[in-house]
Amino acid sequence: MRVRLLARWAALAVAVAGCTGGQPQPAPLAAPATAARALATPTAETPVAADAFVDSIGVNTHMLQDLTADNEAAIITQRVRELGVRHVRDGIFPNQTARQYADERTFLAATGAGVEAITDCPRPLGYYPGSTTPPRVIRGFDDETGGHIELLEGPNEPDLRGVAGWGPLVVACIEKLRLDRTLPVPFVAPAMGNAFDTPRLGNISQVVDVGAIHRYFSGHNPGTHGFWKRDACGEWGQMRFYICEARINAGPSVPLYITETGYSTNGEVDETTLGKYVSRVLLIDSLGGIARTYIYELHDDGTDPKNSEDGYGLIRYDGTPKPAFNAVRNEIALLSDPGPAFAPAPLQYGVSGVASLRHELFEKRNGTYLLAVWNETASWNPNTLREIPVAPSPVAVTFAAAPATVAVQALDDAGHLVKRAFTAGGATVRLEADDHVAFVQLTF
């Protein structure tokens, strides 16, 4: 993974003209909408099962580095358990030591996490001689770590490796892994480092079970309408742009994963904004139909404030949580509801507020509903690298029948859930929304 990261920025600077630091330059910001809407008429909507949302969340790790090389196995394990994620994404590397396997086995056993395992290919596509991940290495990793591989993934961002004819090489590599029936788990397509490269790979749906997206924001808010060049799929930065591009490779019907997404606190956003944005990314992805999102990443890679790669973590290099860690942990804890599958019951409701207001409805097995509400506007100016104050604006939630109980909590700047004021009169609940996610908890 570390080799991939170093290559990603160097290659993207060449592959994507007009970029700075490996990402498109920020575009001017549009003024946020402030006009409120009229009261909405309640209509029936089927909620998302709360625990299904929790199960859609994963995080990228660098187990070789974080656990063994950094000698931080205990704190990394503790933080993943606190976070509550059930899925991690990492690479399978050949020739690991007994110590590395032991650290990984302990980590996975303690966290219970399933692994989306990134594979690599022979030269010239592979990063370096010996980087190939043959079936015996994959099976060995799975055996050594207690059978935690739940997904296999193709070579990471193969379009940025500077290899001529990389597309057919990717297909041949994946076919070899699949034909050898390495493990009976779904195979995830490799995400493009430059989404405009998807047509160069073409349709590989015959060899993959899941499509993949890498979505970074160059400091823009998660619900951005785009901020760079366009092609037939739309404008770079838009959710629909990335979905369209991923479908070119994976086909029209398979699930889509966002296998990397995040922000760096080294020169891109500050820690407060990271907390606001990452908690919203997970909801934006869910609303967009993304089946799983892997946050990039768990742990800062280092301490160099001039190196953006050292700032993507939910936790700092010393293991202490950033507000984003708290926000994701509290989002997961609030919505966690393990148990057998169930069919959520439709709820008749309507939400009115500013044009940029977003919301998503969840239900737990005991019949409790949770409505996430937030103002999906810019909290950060990527041109000036300064926070943008977002004033609270009124929200009215109307129901077909009056709820029996109502409670409202919202994430704060530190990522903690705090009570938020509201009024409930008859079948209408009124509160204020800003750029922090608020949760309206209801029973009927």
Secondary structure, DSSP 8 states (H G I E B T S, - for coil): -HHHHHHHHHHHHHHSTTEETTEE-----------B------EEE--EEHHHHHHTEEEE--HIIIIIIS--HHHHHHHHHHHT--EEEEE--TT--HHHHHHHHHHHHHH--EEEEE----TTTSSSTT----HHHHHHHHHHTTS-EEEEE--SSGGGS--TTHHHHHHHHHHHHHHTT-SSS-EE----SSGGGHHHH---TTT-SBEEEEEE-TT--TT----S-EETTEETT-HHHHHHHHHHHH-SSS-EEEEEEE--TTTT--HHHHHHHHHHHHHHHHHTT-SEEEES-SB-S---TT-GGGG--SB-TTS-B-HHHHHHHHHHHHH---SS------EEEEEE-BTTEEEEEEE-TTS-EEEEEEE-S-SEETTTTEE-----EEEEEEESS--SEEEEEEE-TTS-EEE---EEETTEEEEEE-SS-EEEEEE-
